[in-house]
């Protein structure tokens, strides 16, 4: 049972890091292209 929680928490953290990285990449692209900053994190996607 312990291992199930360990794998779940690891997968959850990796998902969080992946989403955060995608947001950062989108923000860099928006900045380089000279677009205005989005008001919401969902707008770049």
PDB file of N, CA, C, O and CB in Angstrom:
ATOM      1  N   UNK A   1       0.827  -1.191   0.000  1.00  0.00           N
ATOM      2  CA  UNK A   1       0.000   0.000   0.000  1.00  0.00           C
ATOM      3  C   UNK A   1       0.874   1.259   0.000  1.00  0.00           C
ATOM      4  O   UNK A   1       0.548   2.238  -0.670  1.00  0.00           O
ATOM      5  CB  UNK A   1      -0.942  -0.004   1.213  1.00  0.00           C
ATOM      6  N   UNK A   2       1.975   1.236   0.743  1.00  0.00           N
ATOM      7  CA  UNK A   2       2.850   2.412   0.809  1.00  0.00           C
ATOM      8  C   UNK A   2       3.405   2.771  -0.565  1.00  0.00           C
ATOM      9  O   UNK A   2       3.485   3.945  -0.926  1.00  0.00           O
ATOM     10  CB  UNK A   2       4.001   2.163   1.785  1.00  0.00           C
ATOM     11  N   UNK A   3       3.785   1.748  -1.324  1.00  0.00           N
ATOM     12  CA  UNK A   3       4.365   2.014  -2.635  1.00  0.00           C
ATOM     13  C   UNK A   3       3.362   2.663  -3.574  1.00  0.00           C
ATOM     14  O   UNK A   3       3.742   3.477  -4.415  1.00  0.00           O
ATOM     15  CB  UNK A   3       4.887   0.730  -3.247  1.00  0.00           C
ATOM     16  N   UNK A   4       2.092   2.315  -3.442  1.00  0.00           N
ATOM     17  CA  UNK A   4       1.074   2.932  -4.292  1.00  0.00           C
ATOM     18  C   UNK A   4       1.025   4.438  -4.063  1.00  0.00           C
ATOM     19  O   UNK A   4       0.960   5.210  -5.019  1.00  0.00           O
ATOM     20  CB  UNK A   4      -0.305   2.307  -4.023  1.00  0.00           C
ATOM     21  N   UNK A   5       1.054   4.857  -2.807  1.00  0.00           N
ATOM     22  CA  UNK A   5       1.033   6.286  -2.502  1.00  0.00           C
ATOM     23  C   UNK A   5       2.308   6.968  -2.981  1.00  0.00           C
ATOM     24  O   UNK A   5       2.277   8.104  -3.453  1.00  0.00           O
ATOM     25  CB  UNK A   5       0.852   6.509  -1.000  1.00  0.00           C
ATOM     26  N   UNK A   6       3.425   6.264  -2.855  1.00  0.00           N
ATOM     27  CA  UNK A   6       4.695   6.825  -3.298  1.00  0.00           C
ATOM     28  C   UNK A   6       4.664   7.072  -4.808  1.00  0.00           C
ATOM     29  O   UNK A   6       5.061   8.143  -5.268  1.00  0.00           O
ATOM     30  CB  UNK A   6       5.863   5.883  -2.928  1.00  0.00           C
ATOM     31  N   UNK A   7       4.202   6.102  -5.571  1.00  0.00           N
ATOM     32  CA  UNK A   7       4.125   6.260  -7.023  1.00  0.00           C
ATOM     33  C   UNK A   7       3.110   7.319  -7.414  1.00  0.00           C
ATOM     34  O   UNK A   7       3.338   8.086  -8.350  1.00  0.00           O
ATOM     35  CB  UNK A   7       3.770   4.934  -7.682  1.00  0.00           C
ATOM     36  N   UNK A   8       2.001   7.367  -6.711  1.00  0.00           N
ATOM     37  CA  UNK A   8       0.972   8.368  -6.989  1.00  0.00           C
ATOM     38  C   UNK A   8       1.518   9.768  -6.759  1.00  0.00           C
ATOM     39  O   UNK A   8       1.346  10.651  -7.600  1.00  0.00           O
ATOM     40  CB  UNK A   8      -0.270   8.130  -6.114  1.00  0.00           C
ATOM     41  N   UNK A   9       2.175   9.974  -5.625  1.00  0.00           N
ATOM     42  CA  UNK A   9       2.720  11.298  -5.306  1.00  0.00           C
ATOM     43  C   UNK A   9       3.836  11.689  -6.269  1.00  0.00           C
ATOM     44  O   UNK A   9       3.959  12.857  -6.638  1.00  0.00           O
ATOM     45  CB  UNK A   9       3.241  11.326  -3.868  1.00  0.00           C
ATOM     46  N   UNK A  10       4.642  10.723  -6.673  1.00  0.00           N
ATOM     47  CA  UNK A  10       5.697  10.997  -7.641  1.00  0.00           C
ATOM     48  C   UNK A  10       5.106  11.401  -8.986  1.00  0.00           C
ATOM     49  O   UNK A  10       5.555  12.369  -9.601  1.00  0.00           O
ATOM     50  CB  UNK A  10       6.601   9.774  -7.807  1.00  0.00           C
ATOM     51  N   UNK A  11       4.102  10.661  -9.441  1.00  0.00           N
ATOM     52  CA  UNK A  11       3.452  10.984 -10.712  1.00  0.00           C
ATOM     53  C   UNK A  11       2.765  12.342 -10.646  1.00  0.00           C
ATOM     54  O   UNK A  11       2.809  13.112 -11.605  1.00  0.00           O
ATOM     55  CB  UNK A  11       2.436   9.899 -11.086  1.00  0.00           C
ATOM     56  N   UNK A  12       2.135  12.633  -9.524  1.00  0.00           N
ATOM     57  CA  UNK A  12       1.466  13.924  -9.356  1.00  0.00           C
ATOM     58  C   UNK A  12       2.469  15.070  -9.419  1.00  0.00           C
ATOM     59  O   UNK A  12       2.211  16.087 -10.063  1.00  0.00           O
ATOM     60  CB  UNK A  12       0.702  13.965  -8.025  1.00  0.00           C
ATOM     61  N   UNK A  13       3.591  14.914  -8.765  1.00  0.00           N
ATOM     62  CA  UNK A  13       4.617  15.963  -8.768  1.00  0.00           C
ATOM     63  C   UNK A  13       5.202  16.157 -10.168  1.00  0.00           C
ATOM     64  O   UNK A  13       5.430  17.287 -10.599  1.00  0.00           O
ATOM     65  CB  UNK A  13       5.738  15.618  -7.772  1.00  0.00           C
ATOM     66  N   UNK A  14       5.441  15.053 -10.872  1.00  0.00           N
ATOM     67  CA  UNK A  14       5.959  15.164 -12.235  1.00  0.00           C
ATOM     68  C   UNK A  14       4.962  15.857 -13.156  1.00  0.00           C
ATOM     69  O   UNK A  14       5.361  16.611 -14.044  1.00  0.00           O
ATOM     70  CB  UNK A  14       6.300  13.783 -12.784  1.00  0.00           C
ATOM     71  N   UNK A  15       3.681  15.612 -12.955  1.00  0.00           N
ATOM     72  CA  UNK A  15       2.653  16.303 -13.733  1.00  0.00           C
ATOM     73  C   UNK A  15       2.671  17.797 -13.439  1.00  0.00           C
ATOM     74  O   UNK A  15       2.564  18.612 -14.355  1.00  0.00           O
ATOM     75  CB  UNK A  15       1.264  15.722 -13.431  1.00  0.00           C
ATOM     76  N   UNK A  16       2.807  18.158 -12.166  1.00  0.00           N
ATOM     77  CA  UNK A  16       2.866  19.568 -11.784  1.00  0.00           C
ATOM     78  C   UNK A  16       4.073  20.257 -12.416  1.00  0.00           C
ATOM     79  O   UNK A  16       3.961  21.370 -12.931  1.00  0.00           O
ATOM     80  CB  UNK A  16       2.920  19.706 -10.259  1.00  0.00           C
ATOM     81  N   UNK A  17       5.215  19.597 -12.373  1.00  0.00           N
ATOM     82  CA  UNK A  17       6.432  20.168 -12.954  1.00  0.00           C
ATOM     83  C   UNK A  17       6.286  20.315 -14.463  1.00  0.00           C
ATOM     84  O   UNK A  17       6.734  21.311 -15.031  1.00  0.00           O
ATOM     85  CB  UNK A  17       7.655  19.293 -12.621  1.00  0.00           C
ATOM     86  N   UNK A  18       5.664  19.336 -15.120  1.00  0.00           N
ATOM     87  CA  UNK A  18       5.463  19.401 -16.570  1.00  0.00           C
ATOM     88  C   UNK A  18       4.575  20.572 -16.959  1.00  0.00           C
ATOM     89  O   UNK A  18       4.877  21.294 -17.909  1.00  0.00           O
ATOM     90  CB  UNK A  18       4.855  18.099 -17.080  1.00  0.00           C
ATOM     91  N   UNK A  19       3.487  20.762 -16.234  1.00  0.00           N
ATOM     92  CA  UNK A  19       2.576  21.869 -16.527  1.00  0.00           C
ATOM     93  C   UNK A  19       3.264  23.203 -16.289  1.00  0.00           C
ATOM     94  O   UNK A  19       3.120  24.135 -17.080  1.00  0.00           O
ATOM     95  CB  UNK A  19       1.304  21.766 -15.670  1.00  0.00           C
ATOM     96  N   UNK A  20       4.007  23.290 -15.201  1.00  0.00           N
ATOM     97  CA  UNK A  20       4.737  24.521 -14.896  1.00  0.00           C
ATOM     98  C   UNK A  20       5.759  24.829 -15.990  1.00  0.00           C
ATOM     99  O   UNK A  20       5.932  25.987 -16.370  1.00  0.00           O
ATOM    100  CB  UNK A  20       5.439  24.406 -13.529  1.00  0.00           C
ATOM    101  N   UNK A  21       6.426  23.808 -16.488  1.00  0.00           N
ATOM    102  CA  UNK A  21       7.410  23.999 -17.557  1.00  0.00           C
ATOM    103  C   UNK A  21       6.754  24.468 -18.843  1.00  0.00           C
ATOM    104  O   UNK A  21       7.289  25.335 -19.535  1.00  0.00           O
ATOM    105  CB  UNK A  21       8.174  22.708 -17.810  1.00  0.00           C
ATOM    106  N   UNK A  22       5.594  23.900 -19.171  1.00  0.00           N
ATOM    107  CA  UNK A  22       4.879  24.337 -20.377  1.00  0.00           C
ATOM    108  C   UNK A  22       4.450  25.792 -20.268  1.00  0.00           C
ATOM    109  O   UNK A  22       4.523  26.536 -21.246  1.00  0.00           O
ATOM    110  CB  UNK A  22       3.655  23.451 -20.624  1.00  0.00           C
ATOM    111  N   UNK A  23       4.004  26.200 -19.093  1.00  0.00           N
ATOM    112  CA  UNK A  23       3.615  27.601 -18.890  1.00  0.00           C
ATOM    113  C   UNK A  23       4.830  28.504 -19.054  1.00  0.00           C
ATOM    114  O   UNK A  23       4.734  29.564 -19.673  1.00  0.00           O
ATOM    115  CB  UNK A  23       2.979  27.801 -17.489  1.00  0.00           C
ATOM    116  N   UNK A  24       5.968  28.095 -18.507  1.00  0.00           N
ATOM    117  CA  UNK A  24       7.187  28.895 -18.638  1.00  0.00           C
ATOM    118  C   UNK A  24       7.622  29.016 -20.095  1.00  0.00           C
ATOM    119  O   UNK A  24       8.024  30.092 -20.538  1.00  0.00           O
ATOM    120  CB  UNK A  24       8.314  28.283 -17.808  1.00  0.00           C
ATOM    121  N   UNK A  25       7.543  27.919 -20.838  1.00  0.00           N
ATOM    122  CA  UNK A  25       7.912  27.950 -22.254  1.00  0.00           C
ATOM    123  C   UNK A  25       6.988  28.889 -23.019  1.00  0.00           C
ATOM    124  O   UNK A  25       7.446  29.683 -23.840  1.00  0.00           O
ATOM    125  CB  UNK A  25       7.861  26.533 -22.863  1.00  0.00           C
ATOM    126  N   UNK A  26       5.692  28.797 -22.750  1.00  0.00           N
ATOM    127  CA  UNK A  26       4.727  29.692 -23.409  1.00  0.00           C
ATOM    128  C   UNK A  26       5.033  31.151 -23.091  1.00  0.00           C
ATOM    129  O   UNK A  26       4.972  32.009 -23.972  1.00  0.00           O
ATOM    130  CB  UNK A  26       3.286  29.349 -22.976  1.00  0.00           C
ATOM    131  N   UNK A  27       5.360  31.430 -21.841  1.00  0.00           N
ATOM    132  CA  UNK A  27       5.675  32.808 -21.458  1.00  0.00           C
ATOM    133  C   UNK A  27       6.927  33.313 -22.165  1.00  0.00           C
ATOM    134  O   UNK A  27       6.991  34.482 -22.544  1.00  0.00           O
ATOM    135  CB  UNK A  27       5.858  32.908 -19.946  1.00  0.00           C
ATOM    136  N   UNK A  28       7.918  32.450 -22.347  1.00  0.00           N
ATOM    137  CA  UNK A  28       9.125  32.852 -23.066  1.00  0.00           C
ATOM    138  C   UNK A  28       8.813  33.145 -24.531  1.00  0.00           C
ATOM    139  O   UNK A  28       9.309  34.121 -25.093  1.00  0.00           O
ATOM    140  CB  UNK A  28      10.201  31.761 -22.961  1.00  0.00           C
ATOM    141  N   UNK A  29       7.999  32.305 -25.140  1.00  0.00           N
ATOM    142  CA  UNK A  29       7.627  32.522 -26.542  1.00  0.00           C
ATOM    143  C   UNK A  29       6.846  33.823 -26.690  1.00  0.00           C
ATOM    144  O   UNK A  29       7.105  34.607 -27.603  1.00  0.00           O
ATOM    145  CB  UNK A  29       6.793  31.336 -27.075  1.00  0.00           C
ATOM    146  N   UNK A  30       5.898  34.048 -25.800  1.00  0.00           N
ATOM    147  CA  UNK A  30       5.100  35.277 -25.836  1.00  0.00           C
ATOM    148  C   UNK A  30       5.997  36.498 -25.678  1.00  0.00           C
ATOM    149  O   UNK A  30       5.821  37.503 -26.366  1.00  0.00           O
ATOM    150  CB  UNK A  30       4.023  35.260 -24.733  1.00  0.00           C
ATOM    151  N   UNK A  31       6.955  36.402 -24.771  1.00  0.00           N
ATOM    152  CA  UNK A  31       7.868  37.518 -24.534  1.00  0.00           C
ATOM    153  C   UNK A  31       8.746  37.789 -25.755  1.00  0.00           C
ATOM    154  O   UNK A  31       8.935  38.944 -26.139  1.00  0.00           O
ATOM    155  CB  UNK A  31       8.743  37.233 -23.312  1.00  0.00           C
ATOM    156  N   UNK A  32       9.278  36.741 -26.360  1.00  0.00           N
ATOM    157  CA  UNK A  32      10.151  36.910 -27.524  1.00  0.00           C
ATOM    158  C   UNK A  32       9.413  37.463 -28.733  1.00  0.00           C
ATOM    159  O   UNK A  32       9.968  38.237 -29.512  1.00  0.00           O
ATOM    160  CB  UNK A  32      10.792  35.591 -27.886  1.00  0.00           C
ATOM    161  N   UNK A  33       8.164  37.062 -28.880  1.00  0.00           N
ATOM    162  CA  UNK A  33       7.372  37.536 -30.021  1.00  0.00           C
ATOM    163  C   UNK A  33       6.861  38.953 -29.808  1.00  0.00           C
ATOM    164  O   UNK A  33       6.378  39.587 -30.746  1.00  0.00           O
ATOM    165  CB  UNK A  33       6.198  36.601 -30.271  1.00  0.00           C
ATOM    166  N   UNK A  34       6.963  39.454 -28.580  1.00  0.00           N
ATOM    167  CA  UNK A  34       6.547  40.822 -28.296  1.00  0.00           C
ATOM    168  C   UNK A  34       5.066  40.983 -28.028  1.00  0.00           C
ATOM    169  O   UNK A  34       4.541  42.096 -28.068  1.00  0.00           O
ATOM    170  CB  UNK A  34       6.925  41.691 -29.422  1.00  0.00           C
ATOM    171  N   UNK A  35       4.389  39.881 -27.755  1.00  0.00           N
ATOM    172  CA  UNK A  35       2.964  39.961 -27.435  1.00  0.00           C
ATOM    173  C   UNK A  35       2.775  40.460 -26.012  1.00  0.00           C
ATOM    174  O   UNK A  35       3.694  40.396 -25.195  1.00  0.00           O
ATOM    175  CB  UNK A  35       2.284  38.590 -27.617  1.00  0.00           C
ATOM    176  N   UNK A  36       1.575  40.960 -25.719  1.00  0.00           N
ATOM    177  CA  UNK A  36       1.318  41.411 -24.356  1.00  0.00           C
ATOM    178  C   UNK A  36       1.131  40.201 -23.438  1.00  0.00           C
ATOM    179  O   UNK A  36       0.808  39.099 -23.880  1.00  0.00           O
ATOM    180  CB  UNK A  36       0.071  42.331 -24.310  1.00  0.00           C
ATOM    181  N   UNK A  37       1.340  40.442 -22.187  1.00  0.00           N
ATOM    182  CA  UNK A  37       1.282  39.377 -21.193  1.00  0.00           C
ATOM    183  C   UNK A  37      -0.162  38.913 -20.979  1.00  0.00           C
ATOM    184  O   UNK A  37      -1.056  39.745 -20.828  1.00  0.00           O
ATOM    185  CB  UNK A  37       1.892  39.852 -19.862  1.00  0.00           C
ATOM    186  N   UNK A  38      -0.403  37.589 -20.965  1.00  0.00           N
ATOM    187  CA  UNK A  38      -1.768  37.098 -20.758  1.00  0.00           C
ATOM    188  C   UNK A  38      -2.233  37.309 -19.322  1.00  0.00           C
ATOM    189  O   UNK A  38      -1.434  37.275 -18.385  1.00  0.00           O
ATOM    190  CB  UNK A  38      -1.855  35.618 -21.116  1.00  0.00           C
ATOM    191  N   UNK A  39      -3.532  37.528 -19.164  1.00  0.00           N
ATOM    192  CA  UNK A  39      -4.095  37.729 -17.829  1.00  0.00           C
ATOM    193  C   UNK A  39      -4.312  36.415 -17.091  1.00  0.00           C
ATOM    194  O   UNK A  39      -4.376  36.388 -15.862  1.00  0.00           O
ATOM    195  CB  UNK A  39      -5.407  38.481 -17.927  1.00  0.00           C
ATOM    196  N   UNK A  40      -4.426  35.324 -17.849  1.00  0.00           N
ATOM    197  CA  UNK A  40      -4.746  34.025 -17.279  1.00  0.00           C
ATOM    198  C   UNK A  40      -3.749  32.991 -17.805  1.00  0.00           C
ATOM    199  O   UNK A  40      -3.251  33.132 -18.921  1.00  0.00           O
ATOM    200  CB  UNK A  40      -6.210  33.613 -17.618  1.00  0.00           C
ATOM    201  N   UNK A  41      -3.455  31.965 -17.026  1.00  0.00           N
ATOM    202  CA  UNK A  41      -2.508  30.948 -17.467  1.00  0.00           C
ATOM    203  C   UNK A  41      -3.059  30.078 -18.588  1.00  0.00           C
ATOM    204  O   UNK A  41      -2.281  29.468 -19.320  1.00  0.00           O
ATOM    205  CB  UNK A  41      -2.114  30.080 -16.305  1.00  0.00           C
ATOM    206  N   UNK A  42      -4.364  30.005 -18.741  1.00  0.00           N
ATOM    207  CA  UNK A  42      -4.965  29.160 -19.775  1.00  0.00           C
ATOM    208  C   UNK A  42      -4.925  29.811 -21.153  1.00  0.00           C
ATOM    209  O   UNK A  42      -5.055  29.111 -22.157  1.00  0.00           O
ATOM    210  CB  UNK A  42      -6.398  28.835 -19.408  1.00  0.00           C
ATOM    211  N   UNK A  43      -4.752  31.103 -21.229  1.00  0.00           N
ATOM    212  CA  UNK A  43      -4.809  31.820 -22.509  1.00  0.00           C
ATOM    213  C   UNK A  43      -3.712  31.372 -23.486  1.00  0.00           C
ATOM    214  O   UNK A  43      -4.018  31.194 -24.665  1.00  0.00           O
ATOM    215  CB  UNK A  43      -4.692  33.320 -22.264  1.00  0.00           C
ATOM    216  N   UNK A  44      -2.458  31.180 -23.067  1.00  0.00           N
ATOM    217  CA  UNK A  44      -1.434  30.768 -24.035  1.00  0.00           C
ATOM    218  C   UNK A  44      -1.706  29.412 -24.677  1.00  0.00           C
ATOM    219  O   UNK A  44      -1.218  29.140 -25.773  1.00  0.00           O
ATOM    220  CB  UNK A  44      -0.094  30.732 -23.364  1.00  0.00           C
ATOM    221  N   UNK A  45      -2.464  28.574 -24.020  1.00  0.00           N
ATOM    222  CA  UNK A  45      -2.734  27.247 -24.568  1.00  0.00           C
ATOM    223  C   UNK A  45      -3.914  27.293 -25.483  1.00  0.00           C
ATOM    224  O   UNK A  45      -4.300  26.268 -26.046  1.00  0.00           O
ATOM    225  CB  UNK A  45      -2.971  26.235 -23.465  1.00  0.00           C
TER     226      UNK A  45
END
